[in-house]
Structure formats: structure tokens, C-alpha cells
Amino acid sequence: MQTNQEIQSPLNALERRIDMAVAVAEIDKDVESRLKRMARTVKMPGFRPGKVPMKIVAQTYGPQARSEAIGAAVERAFGEKIREQNLRVAGYPRIEPKESGSEGALEFSAVFEVYPEVVPGDLSAQTIERPALTVGDAEVDKTIDVLRKQRTTFEATDRAAEDGDRVVIDFAGRKDGELFEGGQAEDFPFVLGAGSMLKDFEAAVLGLTVGATKTFDMTFPDDYHAKHLAGQAVQFEITVKKVEAPKLPEVDADFAKALGVADGEVAKLREEVKANLEREVKRRIQAKVKEQVMDALLAVTPIEVPKALVEAEAGQLAENAKRDLAARGMDTKNIPVEPAWFGDQAMRRVKLGLIMAELVKGNELHAKPEQIRALVEEMAQSYEDPSELVRWYYAQPERLAQAEAVVIEDNVVNWVLSKAQASDKAIAFDELMGNAA
């Protein structure tokens, strides 16, 4: 095929334009060839398969064949020039036909982006702090306390309601003397201090006993989720039906059995809690270190990224968000999830992907089979039958690819730590665990 191709000067740092002229004669020849192939199998009423006159085939399928021929010609011309110039195209080119062209040729322009050249920067001045924490008896005790609170039961009491108690009430709310929507309920349970009710509402219930009735004024916060009540002054009348005091389970054989220790040994429960806690602490420390490493890479390697890659990543993040909402039981048909919401996150992910790919290639940081195996076996330790999970991962390459990606990230993190100024810094258990503590 005869083509005339020219790469023009960049429109911006990563955008390129190629002008192409494709010979009409070559396109006509391809159209004829395509129509002949169609004629062998095309079916039309009144004709046997393969016996439809070529004139009718051309009338019916000619526009389709010409469109396909032009598309194929432009694609070949574009591919030839890209290979000739050794360009790495990011995304898909935008093909623009030219209005005025030379006789006997169709002229086009292809506008596209290329991948940037990535040169990782100097990491020697970057500081990274590795959180340091050793899991001991105090951390195990705190975790067991959390597990106890998760299994709190409540018992009826005659005393006045205190923080931590579960109360059951009837309430009716009025605005300007009229009941308002959503402002009344019967036999409504909630735990004082749990944050499920507004603080002023909870404060009015504190100190009341079973059978007590109280009327009080309250003003909803300006940012209250129900817009018709935000900032509004109302009056509530409440009646206390039940006050129940919390009761934590004892750390005994029954408690241990409830947590999966078959023989009920408390010592064994503590061992399992400690082992699980050590894995979780390790995971959280790795996550904090990884975040610092990624920040360091971005700081020393400023790059411009193709818009096409960012848009594609933002679209994928939006789809992931929709799937997450659907998994939570929500109907996503009427829930707008716009890719633009994920623009900054997509930009960060694309930049890091390009930087890490360059580091992996330039420093032989690919995942080794033994590294992948070690990671899979480590993840399997929290399961009842670790060997079953290992077999599950190795049953399909797609599953193993997830573990491989984690190993590659770990290799990059360790490489960066070897180049940067890394140091250990003690961290409090509650700070590391956050809400989990």
C-alpha cells in the first residue's frame, strides 16, 4: 500500500500527530476483494447461498466494505509509522479526515499520546520512617477486650441510664407544635455513647429510669443529613421503656470456644490472638512504609502522564466503586458514580505504575517463584486449612498474578528503602491500629 506519512511537531509534551495519505486505488482494490469474499456466503431471499449477483452484493454491502477497507488501510499506515519511529502509543489514536486532499488519495491525521520517558530520581535525600512495634501481653489484652466488647450482652436494670447502657424508648418530635416526618418511634433501642443518636438527644436520656417521661428542646446541627431539619429548633417527648446494663463475657473456656478454640484453652486463645495480631501489625506497618515509599518516588520523579491512561484508570475506579456499592446491596442504576471524582487518585496510580514499571525493568525486581510461594503460604496461615488456600491460588494463573503483583511491590519498596534514609520509629499500638483498637 502506498502511503504518505509525516510526524509533525508535538502538540504538547506527549501528544503527537501523524498525517497520512492513503491511495484510493488501493482502497478500491481492497473493497472489491472484501465484496468477493462476502458473495461466497451471503444469504438473500430468492437466491441460493453464494449465488447472489455481485451487483446486488455491492449495493447492499458496499458501504460496509468501504468503511472496513478505509479503517484497515489507516490502521496499517499508522502501525507502520509507529514501528518505524519506535513510538509507544498510550491509549487509542484519534483519526481526523482532512477536507482537502490530493487527487487519488484520502488524507487523514492521527492524533495520539505517547508514553513518557521515565527517569527515576535520586532517593538518597528522602527519609522514610518504619513504624516499630512488638506485640506483647498488653497488646493481646487490648485485643481480647475488643473481642469481649463485640460480644456484649445486656441485662435489665432498675438504676438510672448511664453511658454504655442500652435503652428502649418511645419518642415524638414536634416542630412548631406539629409532628415532623421521621420524628417519632416506639420501642426504639440504642446504646448510649455509641454515637448512633445526636449528643443532645442522648444527654436528655442519661439519668432517666424505666417509666420516666421527659420533654426537652433541641436544635438540629446545621449540617444534619435531613435538610428539612438542619438547623431547626424542635421539641421531643420521650418515655423510657427499658434500661439495660452491658455485661462483658468472662475470658473463660466458653469464650475461647466461641472464638474457635475447640478445647476451650484460654492460653491457646491468647496464642492465636497474638499470632493473628502479629500478622495484622506487620500488614499495617508494611502499608505505612509503602505509602511513604510511593510518596518518595513521586517526589523525586516528576513526570507528565498521558491523559488517555488517567481517563481509563478513573473509569476503572468508578466501575470498581459501582461494584462495591452493588455488593453492599445497593441499586446502582440510579446512583451517579462519575469517573471525574477519581481523577486525583487515577493520576497518582498511573504515575506510580509508570515509575514502578521502570524500576522493575531497570533493576531486575521481578517476582521470583519462591517469593510468590512464600507470600501465598504466609497469607494462608490465617485459614483453618492453609494448604487448601495454597492449592486454590495455584489452581489458576489469574489468582497467582495477584500474589505476584504484591511481591513486585514489595521488591520495589525494599529497593527504595535501600536507597533512601530509612529508620525505625516506635509507634503506639492504638495509633497503629486506629479504629480497630
N, C-alpha and C positions, 0 to 999 in steps of 0.2 A: 504494500500500500504506500502510495506517495503522500507524504505529509510535509507541511512546512511548520516548524515549531520554533518558538523563541521564548526564553525565560526572561521576563522583564525584571526591572529593579524591584526590591521588596516594597510592599505597601506599608508594612511595619516590620518589626524585628523578626517575626516568624511567618508572616504571610507572603505568599508568592503567587505570581500569575504567569501562566503559560498560554501563548497564542498558538492556535493550531488551524491549519487549513487542510481539509480532507477532500480528496478528489471525488467529484460527483460520479465519474465513470466507475470508480472502484465501488462506490455505494450501490450504483445501479446493478453492477455485476453480482454483488452480494444479495441484493433483493431478489434477483432472478433465481439465484441458487436456493434461497430460502423458500420461495414460492414453489419451486420444483419439488423440494422435499415435502412441503405441505400437501401437494397434489397427490402424492402417493398414498396418503392415509386419510385425507379429509373426507368427511361424510356430509352429503347434502340430499334433501328429499328429491327423488326422481332419478338419482344416479347411484350406480354401484360404487363402493369404496375404491378409490384410486382411478375412477373413470370420469371425474368431474372435469369439464373443459378448463384449460389453463386460463382462458379469458375470464371465466366466472370466478375462479380461484383468485385471480389478480384483483378483480373488482371487490371481492369480499375481504380478502386478507392483505391486500397491497399496502394500506396504511400501516398495519401492524408490522409487516415485514420491513417496511422502510424505516419505521421508528427503531426497530431492533437493530437493523443494519447500521444506522447512524450511531446509535448508542455503542455498538460493538466497535465501530471504527474510532470513535472518540476515546473509548476506553483503551484500545490498543495503542493509539497515538500517545495518550497520556502516560501509559505504562512504559513505553519505550523511552520517553524523555526523562522520566523519573529514574529509571535504571541507569540511563546514560549519565545523569548528573549525580547519581548516588544520593538521592534525597530520601529522607524518612518522612513520609506523609502522615500527619496526625489527623484522624477523622476522615471525612469524605470531601472530595473537591466539589466546588460549586461551578457548574458548567453554564456559561453565558454565551448564547449565539450572537454573532455580530450582524448588524443590519446590512451593512455594505460589505461585500466581499468580492474577490476577483472572479472572473468568469470561469465556470467549470469547477468551482470549489465551494465548499461550505466552510465558513470560518467560525471558530469558537475561541473562547477564553476559558481556562480552568483556573479558578482562584482557590487556593488551599493553604493550609498551615503545615509547617514542618516542626519536627521535634527540636527542642533547643539543645545546644551543646552544654553538657553539664560538667563543670569542673569543681569537684568538692573542695571547699575552702580549708584553711588551716584551723585545726581544732585545739591547738596547744594552749590557747589562752582561755578556752571555755572551761567553766567549773561545773562539776556535777556532784551532787551530794547523794550518797547512797544511804537511805534510812537503815538504821541498825536496831534490831530488837530480838532479844532472846525470849522465847516462850517458857515461862516458869509456872510455879503453882499459882501465883497471883493472877496471871492471865487465864489459867484454866478455871479458877474460881469465878472470875468475872463472866466467863463464857457460860459456865454452868448456871450462874444467876440469871443470865439472859434466857437460857433454856427453861428455867423454872418459871420465869415471868410469862413466857409464851404458853405455859400450861396452867396459868392461874385459874382457880375456881372461885366462886363467890358464895357466901353464906349469909342468910338474912340476919340482920342485927337491929336492936332497938335504939341504938345510940344515934346521935346526930351524924349527918353525912360528912365525910372527910375526903380529902384528896385520895384518889385511888379506889374509892368505893364505886360500885355500880348502882345507879339509881334508876327507878322506873317512875315516870311522871306522866300526868296529863297536862297539856298546856294549851292556851289560847292567846293569840296575839291580836291586838287591835291598833289600827292607825286612825286617828281622828274618831275614835269610838266605834269603828267598823272593823269586823274581822277581815284580815287580808289573806290573799292566796298563799298557801303553804305555811300559814302561821298557827296551825292547830294540829294536835295529835293526841291519841290516847295510848296508854301503856307503852310509852316511848322510853327505851333503855339507852343509857350511855354511861361511860366511865368518866368520873370527874378527874380532870387533869390530863386526859388523853388527847385533848385538842380537837375533838370532833364537834364541839359546840363553842360559840363565841365566849370569850373570857367573862364578859359582863353577865352573860346568862348563867354560866357555871358559878360565878360568885354569888348569885342570888340563891342558888340551890344549896351551897355549902352551909352547914349548920342546921339544916332542917331535918326533922324526924318524920317517920311514917305517919301519914294523915294530915300533915301540916299543909296549909294553903298560904300562898303569898302573891301579892300583886306588886309589880315593880316597873319602873320606866327604864327604857334602854334606847340607845341610838345606834343604828347600824353603821359600820365603817363606810367611809366614802368609796372604798374600792370593793364593796361587797358584791359577790358574783351575781346576785339577783338585782338587776339595775333598778327595778321599781322600788326597791327598799334601801338602796345605797344612800347613806347619809340621813335617813329618815328616823324621826323620833317615834317610838311605839310604846305600847304598854302590854306587858304579859301578865297573865294569871296562871299560876302553876299549882298543882296538887301532887304531893309526893305519895306514890303508891307502895314503893319498896325501897329499902336501903340495904345493900348487900356488901359486906366486907370482903376484901380479897384474901384468899388463902393460897399460899405457895405450897407446892408439893415438897415433901421431905426428900432429901437426896438419899434414897434407900434402894432396896432391891427392885421394888415396883417401878420406881423412877428409871432405874437403869434398864429394866426390861422394856419400858415404854419407848426408850431411845435405841432399841435394837440389840442390847446386850442380853443374849439368850439366857445366861445363867444368873443374871442379876448382880454380878460382882461390881461394886462401886469402883474399886481400884481399876478394873478393866475399862469401865466407862471413862474414868479420868484419862487413861492411856489413849483411848480412841479420840476423846475430845482434844487432847494435846496434839496427837498426830494430825487430825483434821485442821486444827488451829495453825500448826506449823506450815501446812500446805497453803492455807489462806494467807498467812502473814507473808510467805515467800511470794505468792502471786501479787499481793498488793505492793510489796517493795519493788518487784520487777516492773509493775505498771508505773510507779512513780519515777523510777530510773529511766524507763523507756520514754516517758513524756519529756523528761529533761534532755535526753539524747536527741529526740526529734526536734526540740526547740533549738538545740545547739546546731544541728545540721542546717536548719532553716536560717539561722543567724549568720552562718559563715558561707552559705551557698545561695546568694540571691539569684533567682532565675525567673525569666518570663516563661509562662506556660501557654500552650495552645488553648484558645477559648473552646475549641471543639471538645477537648478532653475534659475540661472543667464542666461544661454543659452536660456531657454524657455521665460524669460522676454524680452531678447534682440530681440528674434524672434517676439514677440508680438508687441514691439515698432516699429520694422521695418514694420510690416504689417499695423500698425496704420499710419505710415508715408506714405505708399503707398496709403492708402485710402484717406488721406488728399490731396495728390497730385492729385488723381483721382477726388476728389470733386472740385478741382480748375480747372478742365477741361483738365488736362494733361494725355497723353497716357503713362501709367506706364510700358508698356510691354518692352520698350527699355531703361528704366531708372533704373540703378542698385541701389538698396537700400539694403545694407548689414547689417545683424544683428550685426556684429562686430563693426559697427560705434556707436552702442548704448551700448557698454559694460560697460562703467563707470556709465551711467545712470541706467542701469539694475542692476548693483551691488548695487548702493545706494538704489534703490527701494526694492530689495529683503531684504537687511539688515533691512531697516526701517519696512518692512512688518512683519518680524520675531520679531523684538523688540516690535512693537506696539501690535502684537497679544499676546505677553506675558504680556504686561502691562494691556491690556483689560481683559485678563483672571484672572490675579492676583489681580486686583484692582476693579473689577466689573464696568468696564467703558463701558459696552454695551449700545447701544442706547435705550432709553425708548420711548414708543409710543408717549407720549406728547412732547418729544423733536423733534421727526420726524415731527409731526404735526406742531409745531411752526416754524420749518425751512421751510417746504413747504409753509406755509402761508406767511412767510417773502419773499420768492422768488417770490411769486405770486403778491406781491404788485406793481411790476413794469409793470404789464399787465393791459390792459383795463378792463378785467373781471377776477379778481383774483380767484373767485370761480370756474371758468372754468378750470384754471390750476390746482387747488387743486383736482378737480374731475379727471383730466387727470392722475395725479400722482397716485391716489388711485385706478385707474381702473385696473392697472396691478402691481403685486408684483415686477416685474423686475425694473419698474420705481422707485418704492418706495425704492428699495435696494440702488439706487444711493444716495438718501437723507440720508438713514441710514448710509452709509459709511462716508458721510460728518459729521454727528453727532458724530460718533465714533472718527473721527479725532479730532473734536472739544473737545470731552471729554478728549482725551489724552493730547491735548495742554493745557487745563485748569489744568489738574493734574500735568503736568510738571511745569507750572507756579507757582503752589502752593508749589513745592519743591525747585525750583531754586531761584536765586536772581533776581527778576523781578522788573523793574522800568519803569516809564513813561518818555518819552523824546519828547519834542516838535519837530515837523517836518514841514518844509515849504510846502505849497500847491504844488508848482511847482515840488519840489523834490519827493513828494509822487506820483503825477500824471504822472511825466515823460513826454513822448511824447504827452500824452493826453491833457496836459496843453497848 
